[in-house]
Amino acid sequence: MKRIPSIDTVRGIVMVIMALDHIRDLIHIPSQTLDPTNLTTTTASIFMTRWVTHFCAPIFVFLAGMSAYLSSQKEGNHLFLIKRGLWLVLLEFTVITFGIWWDIHFNVFLFQVIAAIGLSFVLLGLFHRVSASVLGVVGVAIMVFHGAFALILFAEGSVLRTVLTPIFSVTALPLPSSKTLIMGYPLIPWLGIMMAGYGAGSYFKKPAQERKLIFLKLGGVALAAFVVLRFTNILLDPQPWSVQKDSLLTFLSFINVTKYPPSLLYDLMTLGTMFLLLYCFENAENALSRFFTTYGKVPMFYYLLHWYIVHLTMFAILFAQGFGVKDFEFGFSFGRPKAANGLPLWGVYLVWIGVVGALYPLCRWFGRYKKANTHKTWLRYI
């Protein structure tokens, strides 16, 4: 499959931003106790540091759907899509789970974006005989209506509630041996985004100028719809906005939409921005686009590596602050001690710049290696 530079560039942008959120989680001093989007306790700088990373997962998933469509143009590719999907789920619950929690006992399993993409790939592979346009329409319908699940009144303990809740809503499920599975990215809402991206992949069959205009229109309409619908405060997001003590906090309340699971307003805000980025980077060839494309060409390599680099950096900071291995608390704490630890927000940004910078030559090397060794099948899975 010929790579689409604009997809790689936009994917690279959100991957760079994504690292900021994970570094904040692992290194920021108050991240263990402070909800960064709680306007009664947070600050504008902490809020925006978290808010800007809201764009990462939906754009990453949507672009994965686009890429799956482009890849599907090859005969028999649905089998590869299924195998790649299962591989991603395996990675999520092994290499990635350890990278996140650093817990050799694997007490917490997190079903998050990689597993959601993986299972969505499997389903797209199984639905390969369904046209992309139909799948795209179904995906948009899921994005619009999945939030209605929360309004359904199931009987307490009913089979339907037990089965459906984990695939529609964020849920913690107990496992044997006192382990826990957290459904952080319930499948159905994210499948909708993936299917919508799959349907939109056909835009890349159109001439560049025509699809640029399509992306501009879609981005503008989505963001305008977000502003209008959000302003009305109708029940399209579990978090209504409200007037705060000053105009800045009121604005933050307005853009503070729900990610877990993604609401329609969240999708409009993030994916509308994505379409404008695709418009801006279509046929772009400059130092900025090349920088981000370096990361976007090797997304799984970057994703796997960044967790381990960030976690090792966190341990180095803890040792420098006088903590020892005996102080580390694993499980939900990422290994961070109970006592105050970590860096202030400016330190988080310095570490972010350092980590992203360290990953650049590695990603450039691996991208060149993949391009020079396309005959090696295993490289298609990383």
N, C-alpha and C positions, 0 to 999 in steps of 0.2 A: 504494500500500500504506500503510495506516495504521501509524504508528510505534508500537512497544511501548515505553513509558517504561522499564520495568525492564531490557530488553535494552540500551537506550541508556545507562542509568546504569551497569550492570555493565561494559559495553564501555568507557565513559569511565574507570572506575576502573583497568582494566588498561592502558589507553593512557597514563594519567598515570604509572603505575608503570613501564611500558616505557621511557619516556624516561630514567628513572634508570639503567637498564642501559646504554643507549647513551652517556650522558654519562660513566658510569664507564669504559667502554671507551676513549673518546676523550680523557678529561681526567685520570683518576686516575693518580697518579705510577707505581705499580707494575703497572698493568694490562697492560703489554706483556710482562712477564716472570712475573707471579704468577697461578697458577690460583686463583681466589677460593674454589673449593670443595675444594681440596686441604688436608685437615685437618692435614697435617704442616707446612705453611708459611703458611697463612692465619691470620686472626684472626676472632673471632666476628662482629665488626661488618662486616668485608669479606664474610664468608660470607653473612650475612643480607641484605646489600645485593644480592648476586647471587641468593640463593635466592628472595627474594620476587618477583623478576622472572620466575621459572620459571612463574608462574601466567598470564603474559600471553598467550603464543602459543596454548596449548590452549584457553583461554577465548575468545580472539579468533576462532579457527577454529571452535569449536563454535557460538558465537553467529552467525557468518557462515552456518553451515549452517541454524540456526533461521530467520534472516532470509531465506535462499534459499527455504525451505519456504513462509514466509508470502507471499513474492513470487510463488511458483509458482502460487498460487491464481488468478492472472490468466491467462486463456487466451492461449497463444502466448508466455508469458514465458520458456519454455525457450530460445528463440532469443536473447533479451536476456541470459540467464544465460551462454550460450556466448560471445556477443560481449564481455560484461563480463569473463569469465574470460580471454579472449585479450588484452584490453586490460591486465589486471593483469599478465600475463606480460610484455607489452611494456614496461610501466612498470618492472617489476622489473629488467630488463636494460638500461635506459637511464637514466631520471631517478633511480631509486632506487640503482642501482649507482654512478652518479657521486656521489650524495649520501653514500653510505657511504664510498667509497674516495677520492673527489676526485682521480681519476686520469684525465686526458684521454686516455690511451692504452688505457684499459679492459683492463688486463692480468689483472684478476681479476673473474670473474663469480660472483656468489653466488646460488644457488638457495635462497631462504629463504622466509619465511612468506607473502609476497605472491604469489610464483610458485606455491607449494603451494596457496594458496586459489584462484588463477586456474585452474590445471589441474583442481582439484576441482570448480569451477563448471562447467567445460566438460563433465566427465564426468557431473555431475548433470543438466546440460541434455540430454545424449545419453540418459540413463536416465529421461527424464521420464515415460515410460509405466509405469515400475515404481512401485509404491505406496510411500509414505513409510515405512510400517511395515516393509516388506521391506528397504528401503535402510537404515533404522535398525538392524535386526537384523544386517545384513551389516557395517555400520560397527562395531558392538560386537564382532562376531566378529573383525574385523581388529585391533581394539585388544587383544583377548585373545591372539590367536595369532600376530601378525606377528613377535613376538620369536623365534619358533621358527626363523625364517629363518637366524639366526646359528648354529644347530645343524646345519644341512644341510652335508654335506661335498661340495662341488663339486670336480671335478678342476681343478687349477691351469690357468688360461687357457681354461677351457671357455666355450663360447658362452653357456650358461645363467648362469654366474657373471658374465660380462661384462655381460649384459643386465639381470639382476635386481638385482645389488648396488647400482647407483645409485638404484633406486627403493625399496630396503628399508633401506639403510645409508648413513651419512655417507661420502662418497667424493670424492676430488679427481680430476678428469678433465683430462688435457692436451688443449689445443686448438691449432690451427695458430698460427703466429707467436708461440710461447712464451707463450701465454695459458693461463689455468686456469679451469675451471668447478668450483666447489665445491658439491656437493650437500649443503648443510647441513640442509635439511629434506626428506629423501627422501619421495617422493610417497605411498607406500602407507600408512605409519603415520598421516600427517596426513589423508589421504583418509578413513581410518576415523573419525577424530574429526569431520570435516566431515559424513559420512553419518550418524553417530550424532546430531549436532545437527539435521540435516535431519529425521530421524525424530522427534526430540523437539519439533520445531516445532509438531506437532499439539496439544501440551498447551495452546497458546494459544487453541484453540477452546473450551476448557473454561471454566467460570465462574472468576473470579479466586480465590475462596476454595478451590475444589477444586484448582486448579493450584498454589496456595501450599502446600497439604498435600502434593501430589506432589513439589514441589521440596524440601520439608523432609525427606521420607522418602528421596528419592534421595540428597540430600546426606549425610544421616546414615548410610545404608547404605554409600555409597561410602567415606566416611572411616573407618567402622568396619572395612570390608574392608581398607582400606589398612593400618590399624594391626595387624590380626590377621595378614595375609599378610606384612607387613614384619617383624613380630616373629619369624615362623617362619624367616625368611631362606632360604626356598625360592627356586629359580632363576627369579624373576619380574623380576629387575633385575640388570644386569651388575655393580652395585656393592653387595655385601652390607654390612650395617652391622656394626660391631664395638664392643666396649667400649674406650673411650679412657682417657686418664689422669685425666679428671674427668667429672662427670655432664653438664656443658654440652657438651663435645665428643662425648660418647656420644650425646646427643640430636641434635646436628648430624649425626653419622654416620647416625643412624636416618632422618632426613628428607632425606638427601643421595641422592636418586634420579636416574635417568638421563633426560636430555632429548634426547640426540642418538644414535639416534632415541628418541622417547618410549616408555618402558617402561609396562607395565600399571600398575605402582605409581605412577608419575609421573602417569598419567591419572587414577587414582582420587583421588590427593591433590589435584590441581589442579581437576578437574571437580567433585569432591565439594564443594569450597569454593565453586565457581561456583554450584551449585544452592542453597547456603545464602544466597549473596548475592542470587540471584534471589528467594528467599523473603523476605529482609529488605526488598528494594526494590520488591516488588510493591505497587502502589497508594501508594507513598511519594511525598509531595509536600512537600518541605522544602528548605531552603537547600543542604544537602549533596547531595541527589539532583539538584537543578537545576544545581549546579556541575559534577558529573561528566557529566550528560546533555549539557551544552554541548559537551563534547569527543566524547561517544559518538555524537552525531547526524552528525558530519562526520569519520568515521574516516580516510578516505583523504586529505582535505585536511590534517588534523593530522599524519598519518604522513609525507607528503611534506615538509611544511614543517619539521617538527621536525628532520629530518636536516640540513637546510641551516642552520638556526639553530644547532644544536649544533656543527656543523663550523666555522661562522664564529666561534663563540665560542671554540672550541679554537684557531683561528689567532690570534685576538686575544690569548689568554693566552700563546701561544708568542712573539708579537712583544713582549709586555710583559716576557717573561722573557729577552729579548735574542737570540732566534733570528731568522734571516732565511730567506727563501725557499730559499736554497741549502742550508739545513740540513734541509729537509723530505724525508722518505722516504715515497714513495707505494707503492701496492700493498698488501701485507698490513699495513702500519704506519699506515694511515689518513692519512699525511702527517706523522706525528710524527717528530721527529729521533731519532737513535740515542742522544744524550746524555740524561740524566735530565731529565724535563720534566713539566709538569702540576701538579695540585693534590693536597693530601692529601684524605682522605675527607670531612672536614667541608666542604671547598671544593666537592667534587662535589655535596654536598647543597644548598649555597647556589646553585650554578649550576642545579641541577635545579629548585629553587623559582622561580628567575628565569625559566627557559625556559618552564616550565608557566604561570607567571603572564603572560608575554608572549604566549603562544598563546591565552589565554582570550578577550580581546576580538576577536582575529582569527577564532577559531572561532565566537564568538557572532554576529559580523557575517555570516560565510559561511552559518551555519545559517539566519539570517533571510533572506538572499538566496535560498537554495535554496527555502525555504518560499514566498517571494513569486513565484518564477519556475519553478513546477513544469512549465510548458509547454516549458521549454528542455531538450531531450533530453540535451544534453551534460552537464548537471549530474548526471545519474544515474550518470555514470562517475567522478565525483570525490567 
